């Protein structure tokens, strides 16, 4: 469960992020969002579009591990959460339920249909490498 408190400052810049652009590390993410708005996903052409909340629907995001596993057939979904432009929405709290789907630690991940030889990597090692690369910054 993710909770975002109301934005109390007078924020007028439409690119202020509650959570900056990123991809999720696992295979698939199920996002059940409220109707507060602000969620955006990046298209293949590089355009950011609103992921408008639709009642009784789930937003499904592809993660980095599935992108590796599918050899890029399913690219990881870049997404971000911006502070909404609408003042009433900004002043409201936001909550969402997120379910991250990952493979077991000992599962060997190797890109499918790879044109070049690749070394399988255990999910736990892949996660350790990714966390290390994030922590370097």
C-alpha positions in Angstrom: 0.0 0.0 0.0 1.4 3.4 -1.0 0.3 6.5 0.7 1.0 10.1 -0.5 0.0 12.9 1.8 -1.8 16.0 0.5 0.5 18.6 -1.2 0.2 21.7 1.0 2.6 23.9 -0.8 1.5 26.1 -3.7 2.9 24.0 -6.5 2.2 25.3 -10.0 4.8 23.4 -12.0 3.1 20.5 -13.7 6.3 18.5 -13.7 6.8 18.2 -10.0 7.0 14.5 -9.1 5.6 12.8 -6.1 7.6 9.8 -7.3 10.1 10.3 -10.2 10.4 8.3 -13.4 11.4 4.7 -13.0 10.8 1.1 -14.1 9.9 -1.6 -11.6 12.5 -4.3 -11.1 10.4 -7.4 -11.2 8.3 -9.1 -13.9 4.8 -7.5 -13.7 3.3 -4.9 -11.4 -0.4 -4.6 -10.8 -1.4 -1.1 -9.8 -4.8 -0.4 -8.2 -5.0 3.4 -8.0 -7.5 5.7 -6.6 -9.0 8.6 -8.6 -6.5 11.2 -7.5 -4.6 11.3 -10.8 -1.0 12.2 -11.5 0.1 8.8 -12.8 1.9 8.9 -16.2 3.4 6.2 -18.4 6.0 6.7 -21.2 5.0 5.5 -24.7 7.4 3.8 -27.1 7.7 7.2 -28.9 8.9 8.8 -25.6 5.8 10.8 -24.9 4.4 10.9 -21.3 0.7 10.2 -21.2 -1.8 10.2 -18.3 -2.8 6.8 -16.9 -6.2 8.0 -16.1 -7.8 6.0 -13.3 -10.7 4.0 -14.5 -13.1 2.6 -11.9 -12.7 -1.2 -11.2 -9.6 -1.5 -13.4 -6.0 -2.5 -12.8 -3.0 -0.8 -14.5 -0.5 -3.5 -15.5 3.2 -2.5 -15.8 6.0 -4.6 -17.3 9.1 -4.8 -15.2 12.8 -5.0 -15.9 13.1 -8.7 -15.3 10.3 -9.5 -17.8 12.0 -7.3 -20.3 15.2 -9.2 -19.9 13.4 -12.5 -20.0 11.5 -11.6 -23.2 14.7 -10.2 -24.8 13.0 -6.8 -25.1 9.8 -8.1 -26.7 8.0 -6.6 -23.6 9.9 -3.5 -22.7 9.8 -2.3 -19.1 7.2 0.5 -18.5 8.7 3.8 -17.5 6.2 5.5 -15.2 6.1 8.4 -12.7 3.6 10.1 -10.4 3.3 13.8 -10.8 1.6 16.3 -8.5 -1.8 16.8 -10.2 -2.5 20.2 -11.8 -6.0 20.4 -10.3 -5.8 22.1 -6.9 -8.5 20.0 -5.3 -6.7 16.8 -6.3 -3.3 18.3 -5.0 -4.8 19.0 -1.6 -6.2 15.4 -1.3 -4.2 12.4 -0.1 -3.5 9.7 -2.6 -3.3 6.0 -2.0 -2.7 3.0 -4.2 -2.3 -0.7 -3.8 0.6 -2.2 -5.7 1.3 -5.8 -6.2 4.8 -6.7 -7.5 5.1 -10.1 -9.2 8.6 -11.6 -9.2 10.0 -15.0 -9.8 11.5 -17.1 -7.0 15.1 -16.3 -6.0 16.6 -19.4 -7.5 14.8 -19.2 -10.9 17.3 -18.9 -13.8 16.5 -16.1 -16.1 17.8 -16.2 -19.7 16.5 -14.1 -22.5 14.2 -16.1 -24.8 15.1 -16.3 -28.5 18.4 -14.5 -27.9 20.6 -14.1 -31.1 23.7 -14.1 -29.0 24.8 -16.5 -26.3 23.8 -15.3 -22.8 24.5 -16.5 -19.4 21.5 -17.3 -17.3 21.2 -15.4 -14.1 19.4 -16.3 -10.9 16.6 -13.9 -10.0 18.3 -13.1 -6.6 21.6 -12.2 -8.4 19.8 -10.0 -10.9 18.0 -8.2 -8.1 21.3 -7.8 -6.2 23.0 -6.3 -9.3 20.1 -3.9 -9.9 20.0 -2.7 -6.3 23.8 -2.3 -6.3 23.6 -0.2 -9.5 20.8 2.0 -8.0 22.7 2.5 -4.8 25.9 3.6 -6.6 24.2 6.9 -7.4 
